[in-house]
Amino acid sequence: MTRVLVTGGGGQLGRSIADRVDEARFAHLDVHILTRAALDLSNLPQVQMTLAEFDPEVIINAAAYTNVDQAEDEPGRALNANEGGAGLLAGFGRRLIHLSTDFVFDGAKGGWYVEDDATAPLGHYGRTKALGEAAIRAQIDNHLILRTSWLYSAHGHNFVKTMLRLATNNADMRVVADQVGCPTSAHDLADALLRLVDTDHLGTFHLAGTEEATWHEFAVGIVEAAGIDVEVEAIATTEYSTRAPRPANSRLDSTAIADAAGIRLPGWRTSLPAVIEQIQALSD
């Protein structure tokens, strides 16, 4: 069996991996999923002890500081998690599958971003994730960095769950219509990560949902898929103030990983209904 250690087990991606790992097709994987409480990547002795005890052949690093706005006020914590944690894991030399983000780009490109496009983060979160990528590349060749975007799932805090809560409560729904990206089901991404464990693909790839949307288009799709009759007003980014700037365009072209590994994630219109169904089931 292939021993796999997953960090960030309490996040929506870590929990989505836990949802998938017991499927028969992954029976050859011995997966050990740890939350931050069990494996704090700022605690070197704890990390050393965990790796010595479990001796993983592959590490999936799903741990990260992901609060984009709060990172502006807590730059040290974001840096320690996103650069320090990634660099620490890379230093052990095990095969490392690391999750990065569309926020390493500034959004100024007119088309879809490919892996060779220059990074230029707008905010501290994106800068720390770009530094995490660099820390990995500087230490080991045996890595697979996967940039994804706009994650949603039945777990944790995410845009889909927020929109469902607002719609259910008949709250005022005003959603930005001039930022475009690729909504990505964490459940689909988890499945892809487990499939990639036994491959030997190296380098940096984009792995996101294959269908684009603005936040407003996505919000409308969410309430329609949930069967909720509510109006969603389209607004400009200038009408919705946030602590950290967001890229206007963060569409990730995931063709390279599809060509290399045969993995292509579904578009959000395909994946969204199942996620909503799971959210509703968990709330019953």
TORKOL-4160 file (C-alpha; in steps of 0.2 Angstrom, whole numbers, padded with zeros to 4 digits, m for minus):
284
<pt num="1" X="0000" Y="0000" Z="0000"/>
<pt num="2" X="0005" Y="0018" Z="m0003"/>
<pt num="3" X="0006" Y="0028" Z="0013"/>
<pt num="4" X="m0001" Y="0045" Z="0011"/>
<pt num="5" X="m0001" Y="0059" Z="0024"/>
<pt num="6" X="m0014" Y="0073" Z="0022"/>
<pt num="7" X="m0012" Y="0089" Z="0031"/>
<pt num="8" X="m0026" Y="0102" Z="0034"/>
<pt num="9" X="m0038" Y="0088" Z="0038"/>
<pt num="10" X="m0050" Y="0100" Z="0046"/>
<pt num="11" X="m0052" Y="0111" Z="0030"/>
<pt num="12" X="m0065" Y="0109" Z="0016"/>
<pt num="13" X="m0052" Y="0100" Z="0005"/>
<pt num="14" X="m0046" Y="0089" Z="0019"/>
<pt num="15" X="m0063" Y="0084" Z="0024"/>
<pt num="16" X="m0068" Y="0081" Z="0006"/>
<pt num="17" X="m0053" Y="0069" Z="0004"/>
<pt num="18" X="m0060" Y="0060" Z="0019"/>
<pt num="19" X="m0076" Y="0058" Z="0010"/>
<pt num="20" X="m0068" Y="0049" Z="m0004"/>
<pt num="21" X="m0054" Y="0039" Z="0003"/>
<pt num="22" X="m0064" Y="0024" Z="0008"/>
<pt num="23" X="m0070" Y="0021" Z="m0010"/>
<pt num="24" X="m0064" Y="0004" Z="m0016"/>
<pt num="25" X="m0054" Y="0011" Z="m0030"/>
<pt num="26" X="m0043" Y="0019" Z="m0017"/>
<pt num="27" X="m0041" Y="0004" Z="m0006"/>
<pt num="28" X="m0022" Y="0003" Z="m0011"/>
<pt num="29" X="m0019" Y="0019" Z="m0002"/>
<pt num="30" X="m0016" Y="0020" Z="0017"/>
<pt num="31" X="m0021" Y="0038" Z="0020"/>
<pt num="32" X="m0018" Y="0047" Z="0036"/>
<pt num="33" X="m0028" Y="0063" Z="0037"/>
<pt num="34" X="m0023" Y="0075" Z="0051"/>
<pt num="35" X="m0030" Y="0092" Z="0057"/>
<pt num="36" X="m0020" Y="0106" Z="0062"/>
<pt num="37" X="m0023" Y="0101" Z="0081"/>
<pt num="38" X="m0014" Y="0085" Z="0077"/>
<pt num="39" X="m0001" Y="0091" Z="0065"/>
<pt num="40" X="0004" Y="0110" Z="0067"/>
<pt num="41" X="0016" Y="0114" Z="0053"/>
<pt num="42" X="0024" Y="0128" Z="0063"/>
<pt num="43" X="0029" Y="0114" Z="0076"/>
<pt num="44" X="0045" Y="0106" Z="0069"/>
<pt num="45" X="0046" Y="0093" Z="0083"/>
<pt num="46" X="0028" Y="0088" Z="0080"/>
<pt num="47" X="0031" Y="0087" Z="0061"/>
<pt num="48" X="0047" Y="0077" Z="0063"/>
<pt num="49" X="0038" Y="0064" Z="0075"/>
<pt num="50" X="0023" Y="0062" Z="0064"/>
<pt num="51" X="0034" Y="0059" Z="0049"/>
<pt num="52" X="0045" Y="0047" Z="0058"/>
<pt num="53" X="0030" Y="0037" Z="0065"/>
<pt num="54" X="0019" Y="0036" Z="0049"/>
<pt num="55" X="0034" Y="0037" Z="0036"/>
<pt num="56" X="0023" Y="0043" Z="0022"/>
<pt num="57" X="0028" Y="0040" Z="0004"/>
<pt num="58" X="0017" Y="0055" Z="m0002"/>
<pt num="59" X="0012" Y="0071" Z="0007"/>
<pt num="60" X="m0003" Y="0080" Z="0001"/>
<pt num="61" X="m0002" Y="0098" Z="0009"/>
<pt num="62" X="m0020" Y="0104" Z="0010"/>
<pt num="63" X="m0015" Y="0115" Z="0025"/>
<pt num="64" X="m0015" Y="0134" Z="0023"/>
<pt num="65" X="m0020" Y="0151" Z="0029"/>
<pt num="66" X="m0035" Y="0155" Z="0018"/>
<pt num="67" X="m0043" Y="0170" Z="0025"/>
<pt num="68" X="m0039" Y="0182" Z="0011"/>
<pt num="69" X="m0044" Y="0198" Z="0020"/>
<pt num="70" X="m0038" Y="0194" Z="0037"/>
<pt num="71" X="m0021" Y="0190" Z="0030"/>
<pt num="72" X="m0019" Y="0209" Z="0027"/>
<pt num="73" X="m0020" Y="0211" Z="0046"/>
<pt num="74" X="m0011" Y="0195" Z="0051"/>
<pt num="75" X="0004" Y="0194" Z="0038"/>
<pt num="76" X="0015" Y="0184" Z="0049"/>
<pt num="77" X="0003" Y="0171" Z="0053"/>
<pt num="78" X="m0001" Y="0169" Z="0034"/>
<pt num="79" X="0017" Y="0169" Z="0029"/>
<pt num="80" X="0021" Y="0156" Z="0043"/>
<pt num="81" X="0007" Y="0144" Z="0036"/>
<pt num="82" X="0008" Y="0147" Z="0018"/>
<pt num="83" X="0027" Y="0149" Z="0015"/>
<pt num="84" X="0034" Y="0141" Z="0031"/>
<pt num="85" X="0023" Y="0126" Z="0031"/>
<pt num="86" X="0026" Y="0122" Z="0013"/>
<pt num="87" X="0045" Y="0124" Z="0015"/>
<pt num="88" X="0045" Y="0114" Z="0030"/>
<pt num="89" X="0037" Y="0099" Z="0022"/>
<pt num="90" X="0048" Y="0100" Z="0007"/>
<pt num="91" X="0063" Y="0099" Z="0017"/>
<pt num="92" X="0059" Y="0081" Z="0022"/>
<pt num="93" X="0061" Y="0076" Z="0004"/>
<pt num="94" X="0045" Y="0065" Z="0002"/>
<pt num="95" X="0035" Y="0067" Z="m0014"/>
<pt num="96" X="0024" Y="0082" Z="m0010"/>
<pt num="97" X="0008" Y="0087" Z="m0018"/>
<pt num="98" X="0004" Y="0105" Z="m0013"/>
<pt num="99" X="m0011" Y="0115" Z="m0016"/>
<pt num="100" X="m0009" Y="0133" Z="m0022"/>
<pt num="101" X="m0021" Y="0146" Z="m0028"/>
<pt num="102" X="m0027" Y="0157" Z="m0043"/>
<pt num="103" X="m0023" Y="0172" Z="m0031"/>
<pt num="104" X="m0004" Y="0171" Z="m0036"/>
<pt num="105" X="m0010" Y="0181" Z="m0052"/>
<pt num="106" X="m0015" Y="0199" Z="m0053"/>
<pt num="107" X="m0030" Y="0196" Z="m0065"/>
<pt num="108" X="m0024" Y="0208" Z="m0078"/>
<pt num="109" X="m0023" Y="0195" Z="m0092"/>
<pt num="110" X="m0037" Y="0195" Z="m0105"/>
<pt num="111" X="m0037" Y="0176" Z="m0107"/>
<pt num="112" X="m0036" Y="0161" Z="m0096"/>
<pt num="113" X="m0020" Y="0159" Z="m0086"/>
<pt num="114" X="m0008" Y="0145" Z="m0090"/>
<pt num="115" X="0006" Y="0138" Z="m0079"/>
<pt num="116" X="0020" Y="0149" Z="m0087"/>
<pt num="117" X="0012" Y="0166" Z="m0084"/>
<pt num="118" X="0021" Y="0177" Z="m0072"/>
<pt num="119" X="0014" Y="0178" Z="m0055"/>
<pt num="120" X="0010" Y="0195" Z="m0048"/>
<pt num="121" X="m0001" Y="0193" Z="m0032"/>
<pt num="122" X="m0012" Y="0208" Z="m0027"/>
<pt num="123" X="m0013" Y="0204" Z="m0009"/>
<pt num="124" X="m0004" Y="0196" Z="0005"/>
<pt num="125" X="m0013" Y="0180" Z="0004"/>
<pt num="126" X="m0008" Y="0178" Z="m0014"/>
<pt num="127" X="0010" Y="0183" Z="m0010"/>
<pt num="128" X="0012" Y="0170" Z="0004"/>
<pt num="129" X="0006" Y="0156" Z="m0008"/>
<pt num="130" X="0018" Y="0162" Z="m0021"/>
<pt num="131" X="0032" Y="0161" Z="m0009"/>
<pt num="132" X="0026" Y="0144" Z="m0003"/>
<pt num="133" X="0027" Y="0138" Z="m0021"/>
<pt num="134" X="0045" Y="0145" Z="m0022"/>
<pt num="135" X="0050" Y="0137" Z="m0006"/>
<pt num="136" X="0045" Y="0120" Z="m0012"/>
<pt num="137" X="0054" Y="0122" Z="m0029"/>
<pt num="138" X="0070" Y="0128" Z="m0021"/>
<pt num="139" X="0071" Y="0112" Z="m0010"/>
<pt num="140" X="0065" Y="0097" Z="m0020"/>
<pt num="141" X="0061" Y="0092" Z="m0038"/>
<pt num="142" X="0049" Y="0078" Z="m0032"/>
<pt num="143" X="0034" Y="0090" Z="m0031"/>
<pt num="144" X="0018" Y="0093" Z="m0039"/>
<pt num="145" X="0011" Y="0110" Z="m0036"/>
<pt num="146" X="m0008" Y="0112" Z="m0041"/>
<pt num="147" X="m0016" Y="0129" Z="m0042"/>
<pt num="148" X="m0034" Y="0128" Z="m0040"/>
<pt num="149" X="m0048" Y="0141" Z="m0037"/>
<pt num="150" X="m0065" Y="0146" Z="m0030"/>
<pt num="151" X="m0067" Y="0130" Z="m0019"/>
<pt num="152" X="m0084" Y="0125" Z="m0013"/>
<pt num="153" X="m0090" Y="0110" Z="m0004"/>
<pt num="154" X="m0102" Y="0103" Z="0009"/>
<pt num="155" X="m0089" Y="0107" Z="0022"/>
<pt num="156" X="m0083" Y="0122" Z="0031"/>
<pt num="157" X="m0086" Y="0140" Z="0025"/>
<pt num="158" X="m0088" Y="0144" Z="0006"/>
<pt num="159" X="m0097" Y="0154" Z="m0006"/>
<pt num="160" X="m0110" Y="0141" Z="m0010"/>
<pt num="161" X="m0115" Y="0139" Z="0008"/>
<pt num="162" X="m0116" Y="0158" Z="0011"/>
<pt num="163" X="m0127" Y="0160" Z="m0004"/>
<pt num="164" X="m0139" Y="0146" Z="0002"/>
<pt num="165" X="m0140" Y="0154" Z="0019"/>
<pt num="166" X="m0144" Y="0171" Z="0012"/>
<pt num="167" X="m0156" Y="0165" Z="0000"/>
<pt num="168" X="m0165" Y="0154" Z="0013"/>
<pt num="169" X="m0166" Y="0169" Z="0025"/>
<pt num="170" X="m0173" Y="0180" Z="0011"/>
<pt num="171" X="m0158" Y="0192" Z="0014"/>
<pt num="172" X="m0152" Y="0205" Z="0002"/>
<pt num="173" X="m0142" Y="0197" Z="m0011"/>
<pt num="174" X="m0130" Y="0208" Z="m0021"/>
<pt num="175" X="m0115" Y="0199" Z="m0029"/>
<pt num="176" X="m0100" Y="0205" Z="m0039"/>
<pt num="177" X="m0102" Y="0203" Z="m0058"/>
<pt num="178" X="m0085" Y="0209" Z="m0064"/>
<pt num="179" X="m0074" Y="0196" Z="m0057"/>
<pt num="180" X="m0073" Y="0179" Z="m0066"/>
<pt num="181" X="m0065" Y="0163" Z="m0061"/>
<pt num="182" X="m0067" Y="0144" Z="m0061"/>
<pt num="183" X="m0078" Y="0137" Z="m0047"/>
<pt num="184" X="m0071" Y="0121" Z="m0041"/>
<pt num="185" X="m0079" Y="0107" Z="m0031"/>
<pt num="186" X="m0068" Y="0102" Z="m0017"/>
<pt num="187" X="m0075" Y="0084" Z="m0019"/>
<pt num="188" X="m0070" Y="0084" Z="m0037"/>
<pt num="189" X="m0053" Y="0090" Z="m0032"/>
<pt num="190" X="m0051" Y="0078" Z="m0018"/>
<pt num="191" X="m0054" Y="0063" Z="m0030"/>
<pt num="192" X="m0041" Y="0070" Z="m0042"/>
<pt num="193" X="m0028" Y="0072" Z="m0029"/>
<pt num="194" X="m0030" Y="0053" Z="m0023"/>
<pt num="195" X="m0029" Y="0048" Z="m0042"/>
<pt num="196" X="m0013" Y="0058" Z="m0043"/>
<pt num="197" X="m0004" Y="0050" Z="m0029"/>
<pt num="198" X="0002" Y="0035" Z="m0039"/>
<pt num="199" X="0008" Y="0046" Z="m0054"/>
<pt num="200" X="0025" Y="0052" Z="m0056"/>
<pt num="201" X="0020" Y="0069" Z="m0063"/>
<pt num="202" X="0031" Y="0084" Z="m0057"/>
<pt num="203" X="0030" Y="0103" Z="m0058"/>
<pt num="204" X="0017" Y="0116" Z="m0057"/>
<pt num="205" X="0000" Y="0113" Z="m0065"/>
<pt num="206" X="m0018" Y="0121" Z="m0064"/>
<pt num="207" X="m0032" Y="0110" Z="m0058"/>
<pt num="208" X="m0048" Y="0119" Z="m0057"/>
<pt num="209" X="m0066" Y="0117" Z="m0063"/>
<pt num="210" X="m0067" Y="0118" Z="m0082"/>
<pt num="211" X="m0081" Y="0131" Z="m0083"/>
<pt num="212" X="m0080" Y="0149" Z="m0080"/>
<pt num="213" X="m0092" Y="0161" Z="m0071"/>
<pt num="214" X="m0093" Y="0178" Z="m0062"/>
<pt num="215" X="m0097" Y="0177" Z="m0044"/>
<pt num="216" X="m0115" Y="0184" Z="m0049"/>
<pt num="217" X="m0117" Y="0170" Z="m0062"/>
<pt num="218" X="m0112" Y="0157" Z="m0049"/>
<pt num="219" X="m0124" Y="0164" Z="m0036"/>
<pt num="220" X="m0138" Y="0164" Z="m0048"/>
<pt num="221" X="m0134" Y="0146" Z="m0053"/>
<pt num="222" X="m0133" Y="0141" Z="m0034"/>
<pt num="223" X="m0151" Y="0147" Z="m0030"/>
<pt num="224" X="m0158" Y="0140" Z="m0046"/>
<pt num="225" X="m0150" Y="0123" Z="m0042"/>
<pt num="226" X="m0157" Y="0124" Z="m0024"/>
<pt num="227" X="m0174" Y="0128" Z="m0031"/>
<pt num="228" X="m0175" Y="0145" Z="m0022"/>
<pt num="229" X="m0184" Y="0159" Z="m0030"/>
<pt num="230" X="m0174" Y="0174" Z="m0025"/>
<pt num="231" X="m0167" Y="0189" Z="m0035"/>
<pt num="232" X="m0148" Y="0191" Z="m0035"/>
<pt num="233" X="m0143" Y="0209" Z="m0040"/>
<pt num="234" X="m0127" Y="0211" Z="m0050"/>
<pt num="235" X="m0115" Y="0224" Z="m0043"/>
<pt num="236" X="m0097" Y="0230" Z="m0047"/>
<pt num="237" X="m0082" Y="0227" Z="m0037"/>
<pt num="238" X="m0081" Y="0245" Z="m0032"/>
<pt num="239" X="m0098" Y="0243" Z="m0024"/>
<pt num="240" X="m0092" Y="0229" Z="m0012"/>
<pt num="241" X="m0077" Y="0234" Z="m0002"/>
<pt num="242" X="m0065" Y="0221" Z="0004"/>
<pt num="243" X="m0049" Y="0222" Z="0014"/>
<pt num="244" X="m0039" Y="0214" Z="0001"/>
<pt num="245" X="m0040" Y="0216" Z="m0018"/>
<pt num="246" X="m0046" Y="0202" Z="m0029"/>
<pt num="247" X="m0040" Y="0198" Z="m0046"/>
<pt num="248" X="m0054" Y="0203" Z="m0059"/>
<pt num="249" X="m0049" Y="0187" Z="m0070"/>
<pt num="250" X="m0043" Y="0171" Z="m0061"/>
<pt num="251" X="m0048" Y="0159" Z="m0074"/>
<pt num="252" X="m0036" Y="0144" Z="m0074"/>
<pt num="253" X="m0032" Y="0134" Z="m0090"/>
<pt num="254" X="m0031" Y="0116" Z="m0084"/>
<pt num="255" X="m0027" Y="0108" Z="m0101"/>
<pt num="256" X="m0009" Y="0104" Z="m0096"/>
<pt num="257" X="m0014" Y="0092" Z="m0082"/>
<pt num="258" X="m0028" Y="0084" Z="m0093"/>
<pt num="259" X="m0015" Y="0081" Z="m0106"/>
<pt num="260" X="m0002" Y="0074" Z="m0094"/>
<pt num="261" X="m0012" Y="0064" Z="m0082"/>
<pt num="262" X="m0029" Y="0062" Z="m0090"/>
<pt num="263" X="m0037" Y="0072" Z="m0076"/>
<pt num="264" X="m0050" Y="0085" Z="m0080"/>
<pt num="265" X="m0062" Y="0092" Z="m0067"/>
<pt num="266" X="m0081" Y="0094" Z="m0072"/>
<pt num="267" X="m0088" Y="0112" Z="m0074"/>
<pt num="268" X="m0097" Y="0119" Z="m0059"/>
<pt num="269" X="m0114" Y="0117" Z="m0067"/>
<pt num="270" X="m0111" Y="0098" Z="m0067"/>
<pt num="271" X="m0104" Y="0097" Z="m0050"/>
<pt num="272" X="m0115" Y="0110" Z="m0040"/>
<pt num="273" X="m0131" Y="0100" Z="m0038"/>
<pt num="274" X="m0123" Y="0085" Z="m0029"/>
<pt num="275" X="m0114" Y="0097" Z="m0017"/>
<pt num="276" X="m0130" Y="0106" Z="m0013"/>
<pt num="277" X="m0139" Y="0090" Z="m0010"/>
<pt num="278" X="m0125" Y="0085" Z="0002"/>
<pt num="279" X="m0126" Y="0102" Z="0011"/>
<pt num="280" X="m0145" Y="0100" Z="0013"/>
<pt num="281" X="m0143" Y="0082" Z="0019"/>
<pt num="282" X="m0130" Y="0088" Z="0032"/>
<pt num="283" X="m0141" Y="0102" Z="0038"/>
<pt num="284" X="m0156" Y="0090" Z="0041"/>
